[in-house]
Amino acid sequence: MGIRRLQFLERDSKPLSDGAPWYGFLETTDSDVDASISWDEDQRLCSGLESTRKIWSSPELLNLNPWNIHNVHGNRRLNHVKLDAKVRGLIVCCSRGNAIGIYGFTGISKAFESFVELMNQRAQNSQTYWFYFPINNGELITAAWIRKFKDCNSLAWPPALAFKTSLGRDVIFGTHPPIDLNHVYEYQPLVKDGDGAISGIVHNGLDPESKRITEIGVTCNPGCQVEAPGQEPQFGHYKCPEIRGRSTSITTWYMTKAPLEGLYKVRVCRDLKKPHRPCIGLLLYYTKERVESLGQVRWDRDLTYDVLAPINLEIGNINGKDYIKGVQRDTACTQLDSEVGVWQKIPQHGTLVWWFGNLGDKVALYNDPVS
């Protein structure tokens, strides 16, 4: 690792990107500095300049308030995920109960393929689980929290990022504990009233020295004011499926949810690389031109099959684990039982919850009010 280039900047000028993976920033409070600059073995600029040891994936220094960050000490390499108009959704990759990478999805590209390859490498042969959270046209991320264990170091139990949007949607990018363990968690807000809409995420997941995300924060756009963050997300009433065997209760099940009101079609995500070709997730399209996701929607898997609502899900079982075997329109199902699985009718109201993890996939219905 070495120096590619030095850029000397005036106070209000912006640095240029030269293709480097990381950028270090060194600031001085004196507007009239006469300094000779040398580079020592610890890679610190010295002789008259005060180093802040900020190393970013972005060539532009980011403005973060102290409350916008969690466990960021200033001595880590932090990746900046921009949430601009080009981003269609947010991808979070998890492994062994920890988030290991975050990506702003703009479409299938070499950058996306490189991210998937990197996540598979960083998982070190462990199973990966993928969240895809669509961001709709005009939708803003208005609030963010860190869900963490009370009185516990983040290195021991890494945090989970939670979002709420201007459309009333919320999500936690992490495992979902049993209800009787809800009391051991707490939520730390990352934004305050007046910060503005969330414009990006910073994290240390791509730091070569980090195996999982332990340091995380958000950037905000004060020029785009949104409503006050309000109450933290409420997921406590969703009861996770049974945990059996040697599975750990706090890292077994991941959860996604979506409303059923106004649903007019789903796009099925299938993992054709597995012999039983399971349905691993759904993209849901609504009459109000919004999109939601359930399960694991992976853009490196098959997403070519659409089904009009109302739908039925076929529940299969392999090696003692339930999975979603098929999806059909309700009128296309001539019988509710098949030789391999059982068809479950999905109503046009309430909330559909999709659980996934090392014990398989399960779905559940709740009569939540329409947001």
C-alpha positions as CSV (number, residue, x, y, z in Angstrom):
1,M,0.0,0.0,0.0
2,G,1.5,3.3,-1.0
3,I,0.7,6.9,-2.0
4,R,-0.8,7.4,-5.4
5,R,-1.1,11.2,-5.4
6,L,-1.2,14.2,-3.2
7,Q,-3.7,17.0,-3.7
8,F,-3.4,20.4,-2.0
9,L,-6.8,22.0,-1.5
10,E,-8.1,25.4,-0.6
11,R,-10.7,25.6,2.1
12,D,-13.8,25.4,-0.2
13,S,-12.3,23.3,-3.1
14,K,-13.2,19.7,-3.8
15,P,-10.7,16.9,-4.4
16,L,-10.8,14.9,-7.6
17,S,-11.2,11.1,-7.8
18,D,-8.2,9.4,-9.4
19,G,-9.5,5.8,-9.0
20,A,-7.8,5.1,-5.7
21,P,-9.8,2.8,-3.4
22,W,-9.0,4.9,-0.3
23,Y,-8.4,8.6,0.5
24,G,-6.8,10.0,3.6
25,F,-7.6,13.5,4.8
26,L,-5.2,15.8,6.7
27,E,-6.5,19.1,7.9
28,T,-5.0,22.2,9.4
29,T,-6.7,25.0,11.3
30,D,-4.1,27.6,10.2
31,S,-5.0,29.3,6.9
32,D,-1.3,30.3,6.4
33,V,0.8,27.2,6.9
34,D,4.4,27.0,5.7
35,A,5.3,23.3,6.1
36,S,7.6,20.8,4.7
37,I,5.9,17.4,4.3
38,S,7.4,14.0,4.8
39,W,5.9,10.5,5.0
40,D,6.9,8.3,7.9
41,E,6.7,4.6,8.4
42,D,3.3,4.9,10.0
43,Q,1.9,6.6,6.8
44,R,1.3,9.9,8.5
45,L,1.9,13.3,7.0
46,C,3.9,15.4,9.4
47,S,5.9,18.6,9.9
48,G,3.3,21.2,10.5
49,L,0.1,19.4,9.6
50,E,-2.3,17.8,12.1
51,S,-3.5,14.4,10.9
52,T,-7.0,13.4,11.7
53,R,-6.5,9.8,10.3
54,K,-9.7,9.9,8.3
55,I,-9.6,7.4,5.5
56,W,-12.6,7.1,3.2
57,S,-13.6,5.4,0.0
58,S,-14.8,8.8,-1.2
59,P,-12.4,11.6,-2.4
60,E,-14.6,14.1,-0.7
61,L,-14.5,14.6,3.1
62,L,-17.9,13.9,4.6
63,N,-19.6,15.9,7.3
64,L,-20.8,13.8,10.2
65,N,-22.3,15.0,13.4
66,P,-21.2,13.0,16.5
67,W,-24.7,11.5,16.8
68,N,-24.7,10.3,13.1
69,I,-22.1,7.6,13.8
70,H,-21.8,4.5,16.0
71,N,-18.5,3.2,17.2
72,V,-16.5,5.1,14.7
73,H,-13.2,6.0,16.2
74,G,-11.5,7.8,13.2
75,N,-8.8,5.2,12.7
76,R,-10.7,2.8,10.4
77,R,-11.2,2.8,6.6
78,L,-14.8,3.8,6.0
79,N,-16.8,3.1,2.9
80,H,-19.3,5.6,1.8
81,V,-22.5,4.3,0.1
82,K,-24.3,7.1,-1.6
83,L,-28.1,7.1,-1.7
84,D,-28.7,9.3,-4.7
85,A,-31.3,9.3,-7.4
86,K,-29.5,6.5,-9.3
87,V,-29.9,4.0,-6.5
88,R,-32.8,1.7,-7.0
89,G,-32.4,-0.1,-3.6
90,L,-30.1,-1.0,-0.8
91,I,-28.3,-4.4,-0.6
92,V,-27.0,-5.6,2.8
93,C,-25.1,-8.9,2.9
94,C,-25.0,-10.9,6.2
95,S,-23.1,-13.9,7.4
96,R,-22.9,-15.7,10.7
97,G,-25.5,-13.2,12.1
98,N,-23.4,-10.1,11.1
99,A,-23.7,-7.6,8.3
100,I,-20.5,-7.8,6.2
101,G,-21.3,-5.4,3.3
102,I,-23.6,-2.7,2.1
103,Y,-24.2,-1.7,-1.6
104,G,-26.3,0.9,-3.3
105,F,-27.9,-1.0,-6.2
106,T,-28.1,0.9,-9.5
107,G,-28.4,-2.1,-11.8
108,I,-26.4,-5.1,-13.0
109,S,-22.9,-3.9,-13.5
110,K,-19.3,-4.9,-13.1
111,A,-19.3,-3.0,-9.7
112,F,-22.2,-5.0,-8.5
113,E,-20.7,-8.3,-9.7
114,S,-17.4,-7.3,-7.9
115,F,-19.4,-6.6,-4.7
116,V,-21.1,-10.0,-4.8
117,E,-17.7,-11.7,-5.4
118,L,-16.1,-9.8,-2.5
119,M,-19.0,-10.7,-0.2
120,N,-18.6,-14.4,-1.0
121,Q,-14.9,-14.2,-0.3
122,R,-15.4,-12.3,3.0
123,A,-17.9,-14.9,4.2
124,Q,-15.1,-17.5,4.2
125,N,-17.2,-20.4,3.0
126,S,-20.0,-19.5,5.5
127,Q,-23.6,-19.1,4.2
128,T,-24.5,-15.6,3.1
129,Y,-27.9,-14.0,3.4
130,W,-29.1,-11.0,1.4
131,F,-31.4,-8.1,2.1
132,Y,-32.7,-6.0,-0.8
133,F,-34.6,-2.9,0.2
134,P,-36.2,-1.1,-2.8
135,I,-36.2,2.7,-2.7
136,N,-39.2,4.0,-4.6
137,N,-39.3,7.2,-6.8
138,G,-39.6,10.2,-4.5
139,E,-39.1,8.1,-1.3
140,L,-36.7,9.4,1.3
141,I,-35.0,7.7,4.2
142,T,-36.1,9.8,7.1
143,A,-34.6,8.1,10.1
144,A,-32.0,5.5,11.1
145,W,-31.2,3.6,14.3
146,I,-28.7,1.1,15.5
147,R,-30.2,-1.9,17.3
148,K,-27.7,-3.2,19.8
149,F,-27.3,-5.2,22.9
150,K,-27.6,-3.1,26.1
151,D,-24.2,-2.6,27.8
152,C,-22.4,-4.7,25.3
153,N,-19.3,-3.9,23.2
154,S,-20.0,-3.8,19.4
155,L,-17.1,-6.0,18.7
156,A,-18.7,-8.7,20.7
157,W,-22.2,-8.3,19.3
158,P,-22.2,-6.1,16.1
159,P,-25.0,-3.6,15.6
160,A,-27.9,-3.9,13.2
161,L,-29.0,-0.9,11.1
162,A,-32.7,0.1,11.0
163,F,-34.4,2.5,8.6
164,K,-37.7,4.3,8.3
165,T,-38.8,6.0,5.1
166,S,-41.2,8.8,4.1
167,L,-43.7,6.1,2.9
168,G,-43.9,4.6,6.4
169,R,-41.8,1.6,5.6
170,D,-39.2,0.3,8.1
171,V,-36.6,-2.5,8.1
172,I,-33.9,-4.0,10.3
173,F,-30.9,-5.3,8.4
174,G,-30.1,-8.1,10.9
175,T,-31.3,-11.2,12.6
176,H,-34.7,-11.1,14.5
177,P,-34.5,-12.4,18.1
178,P,-37.3,-14.4,19.9
179,I,-39.8,-12.2,21.6
180,D,-38.6,-13.1,25.1
181,L,-35.2,-11.5,24.2
182,N,-36.5,-8.1,23.1
183,H,-35.7,-6.6,26.5
184,V,-31.9,-7.1,26.0
185,Y,-31.9,-4.8,23.0
186,E,-32.0,-1.0,22.7
187,Y,-32.1,1.4,19.8
188,Q,-29.6,4.3,19.3
189,P,-30.9,7.0,17.0
190,L,-28.5,8.2,14.3
191,V,-30.4,11.3,13.3
192,K,-32.0,14.2,15.0
193,D,-34.7,16.7,14.0
194,G,-33.1,19.1,11.5
195,D,-30.5,16.8,10.1
196,G,-32.4,16.3,6.9
197,A,-33.0,13.2,4.8
198,I,-30.4,10.5,4.9
199,S,-28.1,10.7,1.9
200,G,-25.7,7.9,2.5
201,I,-24.2,5.2,4.8
202,V,-20.7,4.9,6.0
203,H,-19.3,1.7,7.4
204,N,-16.1,-0.3,7.9
205,G,-17.2,-3.5,6.3
206,L,-14.8,-3.2,3.3
207,D,-11.8,-2.4,5.5
208,P,-9.3,-5.2,4.7
209,E,-8.7,-5.4,8.5
210,S,-12.4,-5.9,9.3
211,K,-14.3,-9.1,9.0
212,R,-17.8,-7.6,9.7
213,I,-19.4,-4.2,10.1
214,T,-18.8,-2.9,13.6
215,E,-18.6,0.8,12.8
216,I,-21.5,2.5,11.0
217,G,-23.1,5.9,10.5
218,V,-25.2,7.9,8.1
219,T,-24.7,11.1,6.1
220,C,-27.6,13.6,5.9
221,N,-28.7,16.3,3.5
222,P,-29.7,19.4,5.6
223,G,-31.1,21.0,2.4
224,C,-33.8,18.3,2.3
225,Q,-35.7,18.6,5.5
226,V,-38.0,15.7,6.6
227,E,-40.3,15.0,9.5
228,A,-38.8,14.3,12.9
229,P,-37.5,10.7,13.4
230,G,-40.2,9.8,15.8
231,Q,-40.5,6.4,17.5
232,E,-38.1,3.6,16.8
233,P,-39.3,0.7,14.6
234,Q,-41.7,-1.7,16.3
235,F,-40.9,-5.3,15.3
236,G,-41.5,-7.0,18.7
237,H,-44.8,-8.6,18.0
238,Y,-43.5,-10.6,15.0
239,K,-42.9,-14.1,16.5
240,C,-39.9,-15.9,14.9
241,P,-40.3,-19.5,14.0
242,E,-39.1,-22.4,16.2
243,I,-35.4,-22.6,16.8
244,R,-34.2,-26.1,17.1
245,G,-31.0,-28.1,17.2
246,R,-27.7,-26.2,17.9
247,S,-28.9,-23.0,16.3
248,T,-28.2,-19.8,18.3
249,S,-31.5,-18.0,19.2
250,I,-30.2,-14.5,18.4
251,T,-28.6,-15.3,15.0
252,T,-30.9,-17.9,13.4
253,W,-33.8,-16.0,11.7
254,Y,-33.8,-13.0,9.4
255,M,-37.1,-11.2,8.8
256,T,-38.6,-9.2,6.0
257,K,-42.2,-7.9,5.8
258,A,-44.5,-6.3,3.2
259,P,-48.2,-5.2,3.1
260,L,-50.7,-7.0,0.9
261,E,-53.1,-4.2,0.4
262,G,-53.0,-3.0,-3.3
263,L,-50.7,-5.7,-4.5
264,Y,-51.1,-6.5,-8.2
265,K,-48.2,-8.7,-9.1
266,V,-45.0,-10.3,-7.7
267,R,-41.7,-11.1,-9.4
268,V,-40.2,-14.4,-8.2
269,C,-36.5,-14.8,-7.4
270,R,-35.3,-18.3,-7.8
271,D,-32.0,-19.8,-7.0
272,L,-31.4,-22.0,-10.0
273,K,-28.0,-23.0,-8.8
274,K,-29.6,-25.3,-6.2
275,P,-30.9,-28.6,-7.3
276,H,-34.4,-28.0,-5.9
277,R,-34.6,-24.6,-7.5
278,P,-36.2,-22.8,-4.5
279,C,-38.0,-19.5,-4.6
280,I,-35.9,-17.4,-2.2
281,G,-37.6,-14.1,-2.5
282,L,-40.3,-11.8,-4.1
283,L,-40.4,-8.4,-5.5
284,L,-43.9,-7.0,-4.8
285,Y,-45.5,-4.4,-7.1
286,Y,-48.5,-2.3,-6.0
287,T,-51.2,-0.3,-7.7
288,K,-49.7,2.9,-6.3
289,E,-46.5,2.3,-8.2
290,R,-44.4,1.3,-5.2
291,V,-42.2,-1.7,-4.8
292,E,-41.4,-3.9,-1.7
293,S,-39.4,-7.0,-1.2
294,L,-39.7,-10.3,0.8
295,G,-37.2,-12.9,1.5
296,Q,-33.9,-12.7,-0.3
297,V,-34.2,-10.8,-3.6
298,R,-30.8,-11.4,-5.3
299,W,-30.0,-9.7,-8.6
300,D,-27.4,-12.4,-9.3
301,R,-30.2,-15.0,-9.4
302,D,-33.2,-15.6,-11.7
303,L,-35.8,-12.8,-11.7
304,T,-37.7,-13.6,-14.9
305,Y,-41.1,-15.0,-13.6
306,D,-44.0,-12.7,-12.8
307,V,-47.3,-13.7,-11.2
308,L,-50.4,-11.6,-11.0
309,A,-52.2,-11.2,-7.6
310,P,-53.9,-12.8,-5.7
311,I,-51.2,-15.5,-5.3
312,N,-50.7,-18.8,-3.6
313,L,-47.3,-20.0,-2.2
314,E,-46.3,-23.7,-2.4
315,I,-44.5,-24.8,0.8
316,G,-42.0,-27.6,0.3
317,N,-39.6,-29.4,2.6
318,I,-36.1,-30.7,2.0
319,N,-33.8,-32.3,4.6
320,G,-36.3,-31.3,7.3
321,K,-36.3,-27.6,6.3
322,D,-39.3,-25.7,4.8
323,Y,-38.8,-23.7,1.7
324,I,-40.9,-21.9,-0.8
325,K,-41.3,-24.3,-3.8
326,G,-43.5,-22.3,-6.1
327,V,-45.7,-19.3,-6.6
328,Q,-48.9,-19.3,-8.7
329,R,-51.9,-17.0,-9.2
330,D,-54.7,-18.1,-7.0
331,T,-57.0,-18.9,-10.0
332,A,-54.3,-21.1,-11.5
333,C,-54.2,-23.5,-8.5
334,T,-56.7,-26.2,-9.2
335,Q,-55.9,-28.0,-5.9
336,L,-54.4,-26.9,-2.6
337,D,-52.4,-30.0,-2.0
338,S,-49.6,-31.3,-4.3
339,E,-47.4,-34.4,-4.2
340,V,-44.5,-32.5,-2.7
341,G,-45.8,-29.4,-0.9
342,V,-48.8,-27.6,0.4
343,W,-50.4,-24.5,-1.2
344,Q,-50.9,-21.5,1.1
345,K,-53.4,-18.8,0.1
346,I,-52.2,-15.3,0.5
347,P,-55.0,-12.7,1.1
348,Q,-55.2,-9.2,-0.2
349,H,-55.0,-7.5,3.2
350,G,-52.7,-7.6,6.2
351,T,-48.9,-8.1,6.3
352,L,-46.9,-11.0,4.9
353,V,-43.8,-11.8,6.9
354,W,-41.0,-13.9,5.3
355,W,-38.4,-15.5,7.6
356,F,-35.2,-17.0,6.2
357,G,-32.0,-18.4,7.7
358,N,-30.1,-21.6,8.2
359,L,-33.3,-23.4,9.2
360,G,-35.0,-22.7,5.9
361,D,-37.8,-20.3,4.8
362,K,-41.2,-19.7,6.4
363,V,-44.0,-17.2,5.9
364,A,-46.6,-15.9,8.3
365,L,-49.6,-13.5,8.0
366,Y,-50.4,-10.6,10.4
367,N,-53.4,-8.3,10.5
368,D,-51.3,-5.1,10.7
369,P,-53.0,-1.8,9.9
370,V,-52.2,-0.2,6.5
371,S,-49.4,2.3,6.7
